């Protein structure tokens, strides 16, 4: 009997350790996922354009294909790469984060730039494909998965960098896997709701049993175009803010803390002037200056990409220029 009690006590101890480990994984995953908020918002804002123009019946299948490609990117490629990076070259994490931050700043600044100087039609040299809808769908899905790969790499790197040092490889793997699955579900679940919202609104407007239901449906249909534009604005702002923050923190970690210290001092001084909203004011001021610096940095990258990086990629791969500043 005493042996059985000892065994049960051991099992209870193991269960407590396992529960604590699960709690650690969930806690670290939540913190790491929150750090990647800007890239997540942009991912959700960018993806709906890839289903634009297709029949309503194909919208959810296309979103599903992109989501499947996204989870493959994260689990089969990026997660092992992140673990190898953490184990053998942790010094590369900050430079890679800054590279991803540079991408976010460039993409955000380019979107702002093209508000004032729009793309010429087919500036990338690719006219729309006619006739073969299946082929066009495959091209759209492939393009979305490529875009997702870049954003997913940034999300996974941010999540890895957010983990405390000294964690076991198994906890790192579990946290990154949870972040990968959770963020993919949030992003593409949100995308599915967004792309079908107008159809739901139209259905409610047509067959709603009450006047209020029909009015709500008409309201959803009327609001969605403006909501999509607002989402793009929020996504662009998030890209620039997060990208700028990554660059500022990266410079600090590499031994150039001057910009970080300058922003931090201003944010703290202004926060102290607002005792009822100290935390919010400090966050807002920091985000504001991160966004300003991210915008300037991104605008400086546009000619570099257009005149150096794009032509180099074109020469090496034969792929058409992206038309960054055309």
N, C-alpha and C positions, 0 to 999 in steps of 0.2 A: 504493500500500500504506500509506504514511504517513497519507494522508487517511482511509483506512478505519480505521486504528488510532485516529486522533484522534476519528472519529465514535463508535467503540465506547467510547472513554474518556468522551466526552460523555454517551452513553447510560448508562454505568455511574454517572456523577455524578448524572444525573437520577434514576436508580433509587434511589441512596442518599438523595437528598433526599426522594423520594416515600416511601421506607421510614421515614425519620425523621418525616415528617409523619404517617404512619399510626400510628407509635408514640406521637407526641404526642397524637393524637386518642384512642387507646385509653387512654393514661395519664390524660388529663384526664377522659375519660368515666368511668373507674373511680373517680377521686376525687370527681367531681361526683355520681355515682350513690350512693356511700357516704354523702354528706352528706344524701341524701334518704331514708335508711334508715327513719326513723320513718313517713313518709308511705307508703312502700312496704309496710311491715309492716301498717299499717292498711288499705291498699287490699286486700291479700290476706286480711285478717281480715274485712273488711266484705262482700266480694263473694259468698261462699258463701250468704249469707242470701237472695240474689235467685233462687237456683235451688231453694230449699227448697219442697217440696210438689208439684213437677212429677214426671212419670214419669221413671224412670231414663234412658230413651232420649232424652229432651229435654235432659238436664243438660249434656252436652258441646256440643250445638248452641247452647244459650243462652250458655254461657261463651264460645264462639267469636264469637257476635254482639256480646257486650259487649267482648271483646278487640278486634274490628274497629272498634267505635265508639271505643274508647280510643286506638288508634293514629291514627285520623282526628283525634280531638281534639288529640293531641300534634303530629302532622306538619303537618296542614293549617291549624290555627288557632293553637295555642300556640307552635310553633316560629317562624313568621313574626312573631308578636306579640313574642316574646322578642328577636328580632334587631332589630326596629324600636325596641324599648325600649332595647336596649343602644346602638344607633346614635344615637338622638335624645333619649332621656330617661333616661340612666343613673341620675340622681338619684332616679328613682321605684322603683328595684329594692328598696332597703331598706324603704320604706314598704309596698310590695306584699308583700314577704316578711313584714313584721310583720302585715299584714292576713291573710295565709295562716296565720301562727302563731297569730293570734287565733282563727281558725276551728278550728285543731287543738285549742287549749286549750278552747274552748267545747264542741266535740264530745266530747272526752274527759271533761271535767267533767260534761257532761250525762249521759253514760253512767253515771258514778259516782253522780250525783244520783238517777237513776232506779232504781238498785239499792235505795235506801232509800225512794224514793217512785215506784213504778212508774206508767207511763202508764195512764190509763183506757182501756178498750177503744175503739178507733177514735177516740182523742183528736184525731186530725188530720182527723176528719170523713169519712174514706174507709173504708167497709165493704168487705170482700172481694167481688170479683166472682164470680158463679156462672155456670156453664154454658159461657161462651165462653172456652175454654182458650187459643185462639189470641190473642184480644184481651188476655187476662190476661198471656200471655207477652210480647206487645208492650209492655204497660204496665211489666212488670218490667224488661225490657231497657232501655226508655227511662229509667226511674228509675235503673238502675244506671249508665247512661252519663252521666247528669247528675251523679250522685255522683262518678263517676270524673273528670269534667271538673274539678271543684274540686280533687281530690287531684292530678290530673295538672298543673294549673296551679301548684300548690305545688311539685311535683317539678321541673318545668321551670324555675321561678324560682330554686329552690335550686341547681339545676345551673348556671344562668347566673351566679348570684352566686359560685359556687365557682370559676369560671374566673379565671385571672390576668388582670389588666388588660393592655390593649395587644394582645390577640389579634386576628387578622384575622377578618372576618365569615365567611369560608369555614371556618376552623377552628371558630369558634363554631357554625356551622350543622352541621358534621360531628359535633361532640361532642354537641350537643343531639339530633341525629337518632339517634346511636348510643345515647345514654341513653334516648331514647323507645322505640326498638325493644327494647333490652335489658331495660329495666324492665318493659315490657309483656309480653315473653316470660316473664320470671321470675315476675311477679305471676300472670298467667293460666295459665301452666303449673302453678304451685303450686296455684292454685284448682282446676284440672282434676284434679290428683292428689288433692286433699282431698275433692272432692265424689264422686269415684269410689272412694275407698279402701274405704268400707264394702261396695260392690258387689264389689270385688275380694276382700275378706275373706270375704264370703258365698260367692262362687264357690269360693275355696280350701277353705272349710269343707265344702262340699257334694261336690266332686269331686276333692279332693286325693288323690294316690296314696299318700301316707304319713300316718301319724298325726301326725307333726310338722307337715306342711303343713296338715292340717286344724286342728290346734291353733293354729297361727299365724293362720289365717284367722279362727277364733273370737276370738282375741285382738285382731285388728285391729277386728273388729266391736264388741267390748266397749270398746275404748279410744277409738274415734273420737268419741263424744259428749263425753267428758271432754277430749279433745284440742281439739275445737272451742271448748269453753268456755275452755280455757287460751289458745288463739289469740286469742280476743276480749279476754282480760285483757291479754295481751302487746301487742296492737294498741292498746288503750286507754292503757296505760302509755307506749307509744312515742309516741302522739299528744301526750300531756301533756308528756312530757319534751322532745320535739323542738320543740313549740310554745313551751314556756317558754324553751328555749335560743335560739330565733329572736328572741323578744321581748327577752331580756336582751342579746344581741349587737346587736340593732337599736337599742336605747336607747344602747348604747355608741357605735355608729357615728354616731348623731344628736347626740352630745355630752353624754349623761348616763351616764357610765361607773361610777357609784357602786355599783350592784347587781352589775355584772360584776366590779368590783375586789374587792368584799366576798367574793363566792363564790370568786373565784380565790385570794385570800389564804388563806381557810380551807382550800381544797382543797390548796394547796401546803404549808401548815403540817402538815396531817394526813398528807400523802404523805411528808414528810420523817421522820415518826415511824415509817414502815414502809419501811425501805430495801430490803426484798426484793420489794416490790410497789408501788413508787412510782407508776408509770404507771397501774396499775389503780386504786389508791386515789384518785389525783387525778381520774381520769375518773369514778369512781363517786360521789365527793362532789359533783363538779360536776353530774352528771346528777341526783343526789338533790335538790339545791337548785333546779335548773332545774325539776324535776318538781313540787316543793312550790309554787314561785312560779307555775308554769303552772296548777296545780290551783286556787289562790286566784284567779288572774286569770280562769280559765274559769268558776268559780262566780259571780264578780261579773258576768260577761257574760250569764249565764242570764236574770236579770230584765230586762236591757237588751234582749235578743233577744225575750223573751216579751211585753214591754209596749210596746216602741218599734219595733224593726226588723220583727218579724213583722206587726203591724198595719199598718205603713206599706207593706210589700210587698203585703199583702192588698188594701189600698186602691188601690194603683197597678195591680196585675196582675189582681186578682180571684181569685188563688190562695188556697187555704185556709191558715190558720195552721199552723205546724209543731207546735204544742203543746209548745214547749220546756220550759215549767215547769208544764204542766198536771198 
